[in-house]
């Protein structure tokens, strides 16, 4: 609807492909290292998410892009320009804060107009842009209200409008939906996605909610312990995790600790610490030589319960059914393998009779569904 | 309950129902009685007496009283007395502005800039003077401001001529600002300490320089504190007796005038009407304090 709001401030240098660059960025707080040498390139118009557990340094990273924190080492660039010693009020980014940080003594209108007034925006243009921003977030009727008179979801929309109205190069979103209840969250996720598509502005979102990151983002950086574990599209991250942490953090998975037994093309044989022999497809990113410590990740939905029909898959184990959870669309099984390991299985509900608890069952999966990952995150 | 036998009668209640009911009804009154009595004897009765005296023009102790009338109140409109009222307002306003200008930077520094573990210590340091008598503090200012006092010696040391400070308006303003500054700092500190720093980050994010953020966010957000501190200092200065009496010229302020009417001129009627006017002015200020302090606080 309002493409005018969408234009970034510097229309001239559209040839630049990258909006945000982080080069070997470190941040140390009172002797504690929060961010340990991050390299990041965020493309123009991208919906980029930084995902990780709390304390992984993701919010610190966002705050360094916004300018609230100066990196202890390394460099932040916006549109190719170094942001070294550039205060937040001179950076072409706007933030949607987790707490919204709306100004309680101002109406919704004045909150949204705040940034434009500081730029000495002409009155008629200001009125039009604020009105457009209100329309964009569907809050036209609330201009005269005070933030305290709004619900959480409405405050969220105002915070969004307040950032977008300034037409920033990059919109930073710090856990933007963290304070909303589940239903409202889903609704706002849809709207964020629509807004991003309509405006074409670069969004950088920090979240600990993997589902949110997977559903909204073009690319995701998974962070852990101040480092980036992997950067990739949602499907890359989910289907081809490069580290055990990523495999475990994104979605559910079964992890088997073990070491490489032999490499017989096209498969790799691995013996787990419990003595279970598994066949996996070798990962492209690193070469496994015999006796390398590895972690094998198998997604619950890739495993079948029952007797394999036709060709016997390479991985087939006996076990005892320990738990069955009927989830409507899916059935969730917990099987204790005879080797001692426990696997969880998620299967679509095919209206079959469920096996009895404590009965003997077989679980099986294809070699291609197992993924061998380095046992420890590679040091960067 | 009657499991064992139906013939056993339940034990009689310790008090009959109406008695317990009465105790419950009287309880709040009994609890409030000591403080209520105190208030009635020392506030309500004197105020009523003063109200009566103020309505007897020219009432003097030991002299036959005339009839009721508004003469005492009309007397205030004489130019000399109007000047006193205006002067009192001038001093109270001046002290309030001085406390605000001196107190805000201090409170801001303690609440926002100073290291967290130092804050309480710094605050205590500021409140410490309050623990000495206001009379002593006024005398201390006399030794500083008198012609051969500390201030003039310091001025002399840097080659400036000494001034006659004492018993003039600047001395009163200095004394009042000094007396009430701690209250202002405490109230402003409480207000600034509650300020959500994320709002300042949000303002910076939207393009506000630190100065712009201060005027557009910090000051409006702490306005209830500024109003509360200002009104409190205003009220205290308006009714202050010690400072204008010891540091200022005679009969300069309302409180000093009241004192003189009662103790020097024995004109209890006029003194009473002046007292009631002062009480009224202070009450209006307190009402403003309650109204604006609360509404703004609830809004933010």
Interface residues (C-beta under 8 A of the other chain):
Chain A: X66 X67 X68 X87 X88 X89 X90 X93 X94 X95 X97 X99 X101 X102 X103 X104 X105 X114 X115 X118 X119 X146 X148 X162 X163 X166
Chain B: X196 X198 X199 X201 X202 X203 X204 X205 X206 X207 X208 X209 X212 X216 X217 X220 X221 X223 X299 X300
